[in-house]
Amino acid sequence: MKIYLLVLALAVAAQAGSAPAPYLKKKADWFKGEEARQIAANILSWQTDFGGWPKNEYTTKPYTGDRAKLKPTFDNSATTDELRYLARMFAATQDDRYRTAILKGFDHIIKAQYPNGGWPQYYPPPKSYNRYITFNDGAMVRLMLFLRETYTMDLFKFLDEPRRQAARAAFDRGVECILKCQIKVEGKLTAWCAQHDEKDFSPRPARKYELVSLSGAESVGVVRLLMSLEKPSPEIRRAIEGAVAWFETAKLKGIKVVEEKNAQGEQDKRVVNDPAAPPLWARFYEIGTNRPIFCDRDGIAKRQLSEIGHERRNGYGWYGDWPASLLEKDFPEWKKKWGAGDGKN
């Protein structure tokens, strides 16, 4: 009876599902167990014929739908954590099913990269904005971090040398793409848009409320990636320093976002003055003026959060402290280690 109840509990847990990320914190021995194998089988059931995984799904529960409807993407953390989980499984079990799935997913990522070093949200890329080089929600940075793991970590030592070399080359092309996408304003390097043109690197819009802009959120992950590079070139140092200088100018002081009930009894966000509040940054800034912009689904830029409707005002992250620790701790430590660029950005 106890064995039956244990198996039943494992089955229920596997059916409930979640994203793979929490399981990556498990110790190595856990991946040898029955629960880990059931979850791995579920993750495999979501892998598309292209090699990637869909987004916004609990891929640790079994997929029982029409496989033709599965659409792989790199958006919203899709694909990379599934591959990391399977790599942990292969290390624990040496089951070749996991290795085969990893190679398929790895090859999908390599194939999806544009010759200029960028990645779209989806591969094959559609005609919509999803074809753009995508920094939004950290998509391209996450792919690059994953690829670096494949040629630096023992976890992926099973990869053949040509694939490891391909991963290194793809990472290097990604760095070159990042540098080409960095936006200059009046000759000074600033930050990045959430997505850039896949041909000429210019900033591009995405959804109706995601306009061409400088991103106070996505740019942080890009800078952190550049700061992680060993022996950064003068060009990379200038890129980092230019972005950090822009973060300083984009800092919003004396305000905070509060959530209160409005006249209709709904929870509603609004901006209030508070001289003691820590600095905030807007998600989007107008290129050239550096003024925060907010937008409804009509695609019309507004200057204040209060000027957009309740649905978008409360359904999107318009303000955050994304660069705070970067400016306070990480950049000073990086600058102490590597020194400054030549100041000509």
TAHU-V332070 format. One record per helix or strand. SS is the DSSP state (helix for helix, strand for strand). FROM is the first residue (numbers start at 1). TO is the last residue. Records with the same first field share a line. If there is no record, write none. Layout:
SS: FROM-TO ; FROM-TO
This chain:
helix: 2-16 ; 21-25 ; 28-32 ; 34-46 ; 67-69 ; 75-77 ; 80-93 ; 96-112 ; 129-131 ; 136-152 ; 154-156 ; 161-181 ; 218-227 ; 234-249 ; 305-307 ; 310-314 ; 324-338
strand: 53-53 ; 73-73 ; 113-113 ; 119-119 ; 133-134 ; 184-185 ; 188-189 ; 195-196 ; 203-203 ; 214-215 ; 252-252 ; 255-261 ; 267-273 ; 280-282 ; 284-285 ; 292-292 ; 294-295 ; 301-302 ; 319-320
